Amino acid sequence: MFLLKDVMLPCNESFRMCQSNKVTNQNRDERRQFITVNGWMAMTWQDQLMVWNASEYDGVDTIKVSKKSIWTPDITLYNNVDTGFERLKNTVPLSITSDGTVSMATPAIYTAFCKMNVKYFPFDKQICYFKHGSWAYGSHHVDVEALQGEEANQDYFNENGVWGLDFVSFKKNIIKYDCCPHPFTDITMTIGLSRRSEFYVGNVLAPCVLLSFLAAFVFYLPPECGEKISFSITTLLAIVLFQQLIAESLPPSDETPYIASFFTLIISLGCFSVVATSVILKFHFGQHIKPVNEFIHKVFIRGLGSILGVYKDLDSYTPPPCFKRVDHVSPFPVISEDKQKNKTLSPALQASSEFKELMKDIRKFNQHIEEQKKEEELTKTWTDLASVFDRVMLILCMLIVLCASAIIMIKLIVK
């Protein structure tokens, strides 16, 4: 009792040395861009008025007192964003030794602003700062130093499935503010965090790449299947939905993430595939009046189509020796008009009205066969154009997807 009375005399708030540190467990809110640290706030300072001779008090060299009973430094988190400002357990008593050393170790929760850089998501690394210092006392009253030695390690960091702790460093700063004549000291704690990417590789990157290949493989389906356009639209909707889910987990940033650029490219590719599929179906099933341009037919269909293996020239096809190719077999004799004029007929047949009607029907039938043959040739040229265009789009989209995937992976992994 006498010891407490002696050491609890009114004291003058003069120069004191304060040392602080904390062992962290952290949680990040990426959308709101702040980090919450749950740890120990450990501080020691020398109070010249809290000194006694232990031999005069039965060898008592350490006492516990309430935090409200003596002067304590007003160490404040400068970049705090918590509505409650700071959450400390104030009921933990302070420890005072006979040489005037006051120690405080209390649980604390700090929430600080931490700007997110998600350019390399999900292989990104974040650096967050905690700036602690006295709010009311300048460096001529309270000087702040970081604890050194074994107490400053981070062995008690609790691992989690999202972030890994890379490093923790402390730096003392002396800053002169415009508001005050004396400089202030602060300790800036820097925390380096790296995102654990295993979860995002399996649930974000892999589905994204697979959906991009689906957007390209729509051109592998033949137009006759009837599901080409619906498959293309369904793939596009799936990509857009997946992109929205990813965008909800990323904070607004002045730098566009590489994965967002990849999604934009894949969505553009999906829109292009819908348009290209519509054009291909128009070429294949449309009612065409004019033939394909001769230059396009020669270069694009016959030349490029032969290289891609989707066009076969039937005119250059040579049948096996045991077969003979015939263009068309008609159930009626085909008689040309020149032969009809030059052919000598008997007067009885020429006078026969039945024979004239028969010849008229034969001419109409031959004309219908010729028109049908021209229409089939016209349709075949357009279907050949659709097949060549389909194959070109397949190769082009596959190259775009492969190159984009390779570039994105290199950008994300090799920083």
C-alpha positions in Angstrom: 0.0 0.0 0.0 2.8 2.4 0.9 4.6 1.5 -2.3 1.6 2.4 -4.4 1.2 5.7 -2.6 4.8 6.6 -3.2 4.9 5.7 -6.9 1.5 7.1 -7.7 2.4 10.7 -6.8 1.4 13.3 -9.4 3.9 13.3 -12.2 5.0 15.8 -14.8 4.5 14.8 -18.4 8.0 15.3 -19.5 10.1 13.5 -22.1 9.6 9.7 -22.1 10.9 7.0 -24.5 8.2 4.7 -25.8 8.7 1.5 -27.7 6.0 -0.4 -29.5 5.4 -3.5 -31.6 2.7 -6.0 -32.4 2.4 -9.6 -33.6 -0.2 -9.7 -36.3 -3.1 -11.7 -37.6 -4.7 -10.0 -40.5 -7.9 -9.9 -42.6 -8.4 -7.9 -45.8 -11.5 -6.4 -47.3 -10.6 -6.1 -51.0 -13.7 -4.3 -52.1 -13.4 -1.5 -49.5 -9.6 -1.6 -49.6 -8.7 -1.9 -46.0 -6.9 -4.3 -43.8 -7.8 -5.4 -40.2 -5.1 -6.6 -37.9 -5.7 -8.5 -34.8 -2.6 -8.7 -32.6 -0.9 -7.6 -29.5 0.0 -4.0 -28.8 3.2 -4.2 -26.8 4.7 -1.0 -25.5 7.4 -0.2 -22.9 8.5 3.2 -21.7 10.6 4.7 -19.0 8.9 6.8 -16.4 11.4 8.6 -14.2 8.8 9.2 -11.5 8.0 5.5 -11.2 11.3 4.5 -9.6 11.7 2.9 -6.1 14.2 1.0 -4.1 13.0 -2.6 -3.9 15.0 -3.3 -0.7 12.8 -0.7 1.1 9.6 -2.5 0.2 10.4 -6.1 1.2 12.1 -6.8 -2.2 9.1 -6.0 -4.3 10.5 -5.0 -7.7 7.4 -5.4 -9.9 3.8 -4.1 -9.4 0.6 -4.2 -11.5 -1.5 -1.1 -11.8 -4.5 0.0 -13.8 -4.0 1.8 -17.1 -6.1 4.7 -15.8 -3.9 5.2 -12.8 -0.7 6.5 -14.5 0.3 8.4 -17.6 0.3 6.4 -20.8 1.4 7.5 -24.2 -1.3 8.4 -26.7 -0.1 6.1 -29.5 -2.6 6.5 -32.3 -2.9 4.8 -35.7 -2.7 7.6 -38.2 -4.2 5.9 -41.2 -7.1 4.3 -39.3 -10.4 3.8 -41.1 -12.4 2.1 -38.4 -15.6 3.8 -37.2 -14.6 2.9 -33.6 -11.2 4.3 -34.4 -9.2 1.8 -32.2 -10.2 -1.2 -30.3 -8.0 -2.0 -27.4 -8.6 -3.9 -24.2 -8.1 -1.2 -21.6 -8.7 -3.5 -18.6 -5.3 -5.2 -18.9 -3.1 -3.9 -16.0 0.3 -2.3 -16.7 3.5 -3.8 -15.3 5.9 -1.5 -13.6 9.4 -2.4 -12.4 11.5 -0.7 -9.7 13.7 1.0 -12.3 10.7 2.9 -13.7 10.1 0.6 -16.8 6.4 0.5 -17.6 5.2 -2.3 -19.9 1.9 -2.8 -21.6 0.8 -5.8 -23.6 -2.8 -5.8 -24.6 -4.9 -7.3 -27.4 -5.7 -4.8 -30.1 -7.7 -4.7 -33.4 -6.6 -2.1 -35.9 -8.2 -1.3 -39.3 -6.1 0.7 -41.7 -6.5 1.8 -45.3 -4.5 -0.3 -47.8 -4.6 0.5 -51.5 -5.1 -2.7 -53.5 -3.1 -3.4 -56.7 -4.9 -6.2 -58.4 -3.1 -5.9 -61.8 -1.6 -9.4 -61.3 -4.6 -11.0 -59.7 -4.6 -13.8 -58.6 -0.8 -13.8 -58.3 -0.7 -10.4 -56.8 1.3 -9.1 -53.8 0.1 -6.4 -51.5 1.9 -4.0 -49.2 0.1 -2.4 -46.3 1.3 0.3 -43.9 0.4 1.0 -40.3 1.6 4.4 -39.1 1.7 4.7 -35.3 2.7 7.7 -33.3 1.8 10.1 -30.6 -1.1 12.4 -31.6 -0.6 15.2 -29.1 3.1 15.1 -28.1 5.9 16.0 -30.4 9.3 14.3 -30.6 10.6 16.7 -27.9 8.1 15.1 -25.5 7.5 11.6 -26.7 10.0 9.7 -28.9 8.9 6.4 -30.4 11.2 3.5 -31.2 10.4 0.1 -32.6 11.1 -2.9 -30.4 14.1 -4.9 -31.5 15.2 -8.5 -30.7 13.2 -11.6 -30.1 10.0 -9.7 -29.1 9.7 -8.2 -32.6 9.4 -11.5 -34.5 6.3 -12.7 -36.2 6.3 -16.3 -35.3 2.8 -16.1 -33.9 1.2 -15.2 -37.3 -1.9 -17.3 -38.0 -1.9 -18.6 -41.5 -5.0 -18.5 -43.6 -6.2 -19.8 -46.9 -6.1 -16.5 -48.8 -3.0 -14.6 -47.8 0.5 -15.5 -46.8 2.8 -13.2 -44.8 6.0 -12.3 -46.7 7.6 -9.9 -44.4 7.1 -7.3 -41.6 9.4 -4.3 -41.2 9.5 -1.2 -39.0 10.8 2.2 -39.8 11.0 5.3 -37.7 10.0 8.6 -39.3 10.5 12.2 -38.1 8.0 14.5 -39.8 7.5 18.2 -39.4 3.8 19.1 -39.9 2.6 22.6 -40.8 0.3 22.7 -37.8 2.9 22.4 -35.1 6.3 24.0 -34.3 7.9 20.7 -33.3 8.4 17.5 -35.4 6.6 14.3 -34.6 8.0 10.8 -34.6 6.1 7.7 -35.8 6.8 4.1 -36.4 5.6 2.8 -39.8 5.0 -0.9 -39.8 5.1 -2.4 -43.4 3.3 -5.7 -44.0 4.0 -7.7 -47.2 1.3 -10.1 -48.2 1.0 -12.5 -51.1 -2.2 -14.1 -52.3 -2.5 -17.9 -52.3 -3.3 -18.6 -55.9 -4.2 -22.3 -55.8 -7.9 -21.7 -55.2 -8.1 -19.0 -58.0 -6.3 -21.1 -60.5 -8.7 -24.0 -60.2 -11.9 -21.9 -59.8 -11.1 -18.8 -61.9 -8.3 -19.2 -64.5 -9.1 -22.8 -65.6 -12.8 -22.2 -66.3 -11.9 -19.0 -68.0 -9.5 -20.6 -70.4 -12.0 -23.5 -71.0 -14.8 -21.1 -71.8 -12.6 -19.3 -74.3 -11.9 -22.6 -76.1 -15.6 -23.3 -76.3 -16.1 -19.9 -77.9 -13.7 -21.0 -80.6 -14.9 -24.5 -81.1 -18.4 -23.3 -82.1 -16.9 -23.1 -85.6 -16.1 -26.8 -85.5 -19.8 -27.7 -85.6 -21.2 -28.2 -89.1 -24.0 -25.8 -90.1 -26.4 -28.7 -90.7 -26.5 -29.6 -87.0 -29.0 -26.8 -86.3 -27.5 -25.9 -82.9 -24.6 -23.7 -84.0 -26.0 -20.3 -83.2 -27.6 -21.4 -79.9 -24.3 -23.0 -78.8 -22.5 -19.8 -79.6 -25.0 -17.6 -77.7 -25.0 -19.9 -74.7 -21.2 -19.8 -74.5 -21.2 -16.0 -74.7 -23.7 -15.8 -71.8 -21.7 -18.2 -69.7 -18.5 -16.0 -70.2 -20.4 -12.8 -69.4 -21.9 -14.4 -66.2 -18.5 -15.7 -65.1 -16.9 -12.3 -65.7 -19.5 -10.6 -63.5 -18.8 -13.0 -60.7 -15.1 -12.3 -60.9 -15.7 -8.5 -61.1 -17.7 -8.5 -57.8 -14.6 -9.8 -55.9 -12.2 -7.2 -57.3 -11.9 -3.6 -55.9 -12.1 -0.6 -58.2 -8.6 0.2 -59.3 -6.9 2.7 -61.6 -5.0 -0.2 -63.2 -6.9 -2.8 -65.2 -6.2 -6.4 -64.1 -4.7 -8.7 -66.7 -7.5 -11.2 -66.1 -10.1 -8.5 -66.7 -8.4 -7.7 -70.1 -8.5 -11.4 -70.9 -12.2 -11.6 -70.1 -12.8 -8.6 -72.3 -11.0 -10.3 -75.1 -12.9 -13.5 -74.7 -16.3 -11.7 -74.5 -15.4 -9.8 -77.7 -14.4 -13.1 -79.3 -17.8 -14.6 -78.2 -19.7 -11.6 -79.8 -17.6 -12.0 -83.0 -18.4 -15.8 -83.1 -22.1 -15.1 -82.9 -21.9 -12.6 -85.8 -19.6 -14.9 -87.8 -21.9 -17.9 -87.2 -24.9 -15.9 -88.5 -23.0 -15.1 -91.6 -22.0 -18.7 -92.1 -25.6 -19.9 -91.7 -26.7 -17.2 -94.2 -24.2 -18.5 -96.7 -25.2 -22.1 -96.2 -29.0 -21.9 -96.0 -29.8 -18.6 -97.7 -31.7 -18.3 -101.0 -29.0 -16.9 -103.4 -29.7 -15.4 -106.8 -26.3 -14.2 -107.8 -23.3 -16.6 -107.9 -20.1 -16.1 -105.8 -17.7 -13.6 -107.3 -15.3 -15.4 -109.6 -12.2 -14.0 -107.8 -13.5 -15.2 -104.4 -14.4 -18.6 -105.8 -11.0 -19.0 -107.4 -8.8 -17.7 -104.5 -10.9 -18.3 -101.4 -12.9 -21.4 -102.2 -10.8 -23.4 -104.6 -7.4 -22.2 -103.4 -7.7 -21.7 -99.6 -10.5 -24.4 -99.4 -8.2 -27.0 -101.0 -5.4 -26.1 -98.6 -7.7 -26.4 -95.5 -9.2 -29.7 -96.8 -12.8 -28.5 -97.0 -13.2 -28.2 -100.8 -13.0 -31.0 -103.4 -13.1 -30.2 -107.1 -15.5 -32.7 -108.6 -14.5 -31.8 -112.1 -11.0 -33.1 -111.5 -12.2 -36.2 -109.8 -11.2 -39.4 -111.6 -13.4 -42.4 -110.9 -12.0 -45.9 -110.6 -11.7 -48.0 -113.8 -14.6 -50.3 -112.9 -16.9 -47.3 -112.6 -18.0 -44.8 -115.2 -19.1 -41.4 -114.1 -22.4 -40.1 -115.5 -23.7 -36.6 -114.9 -27.4 -37.4 -115.0 -29.7 -40.2 -116.1 -33.0 -39.1 -117.4 -36.0 -41.4 -117.9 -36.8 -39.6 -121.1 -34.6 -39.2 -124.2 -32.9 -35.8 -124.4 -33.2 -34.4 -127.9 -31.6 -31.1 -128.7 -33.5 -28.5 -130.9 -30.8 -28.6 -133.6 -31.2 -32.3 -134.0 -35.0 -31.9 -134.0 -34.7 -29.4 -136.9 -32.3 -31.5 -138.9 -34.0 -34.8 -138.3 -36.1 -36.0 -141.2 -39.5 -37.2 -140.1 -42.2 -38.8 -142.1 -45.2 -36.6 -143.1 -47.5 -38.7 -140.9 -45.4 -38.0 -137.8 -45.0 -34.3 -138.5 -48.7 -34.0 -138.9 -49.3 -35.8 -135.7 -50.4 -33.4 -132.9 -49.5 -36.0 -130.3 -45.9 -35.9 -131.4 -45.7 -32.2 -131.2 -47.0 -32.2 -127.6 -44.5 -34.9 -126.7 -41.6 -32.9 -128.1 -42.9 -29.8 -126.2 -42.9 -31.7 -123.0 -39.5 -33.1 -123.6 -38.1 -29.6 -124.1 -39.7 -28.3 -120.9 -38.3 -31.3 -119.0 -34.8 -30.7 -120.4 -35.1 -27.0 -119.5 -36.2 -27.9 -115.9 -33.2 -30.2 -115.5 -30.8 -27.6 -116.7 -32.3 -25.0 -114.3 -32.1 -27.4 -111.4 -28.5 -28.3 -112.2 -27.6 -24.6 -112.3 -29.4 -24.0 -109.0 -27.5 -26.9 -107.4 -24.2 -25.6 -108.7 -25.1 -22.1 -107.3 -26.0 -23.5 -103.9 -22.9 -25.6 -103.8 -20.6 -22.6 -104.3 -22.3 -20.8 -101.4 -22.1 -23.8 -99.1 -18.4 -24.3 -100.1 -17.9 -20.6 -99.2 -19.6 -21.2 -95.8 -17.4 -24.3 -95.1 -14.2 -22.5 -95.9 -15.2 -19.4 -93.9 -16.1 -21.7 -91.0 -12.8 -23.4 -91.0 -10.9 -20.1 -91.3 -12.8 -18.8 -88.3 -12.0 -21.9 -86.3 -8.2 -21.6 -86.9 -8.2 -17.8 -86.3 -10.1 -18.0 -83.0 -8.0 -20.9 -81.8 -4.8 -18.9 -82.5 -6.3 -15.9 -80.7 -7.3 -18.0 -77.6 -3.9 -19.8 -77.5 -1.9 -16.6 -77.9 -4.0 -14.6 -75.4 -3.9 -17.4 -72.8 -0.1 -17.8 -73.1 0.4 -14.0 -72.9 -1.8 -13.7 -69.8 -0.1 -16.6 -68.0 3.3 -15.2 -68.7 2.2 -11.7 -67.5 0.7 -13.1 -64.3 3.4 -15.6 -63.4 6.6 -13.9 -64.7 6.2 -10.4 -63.3 
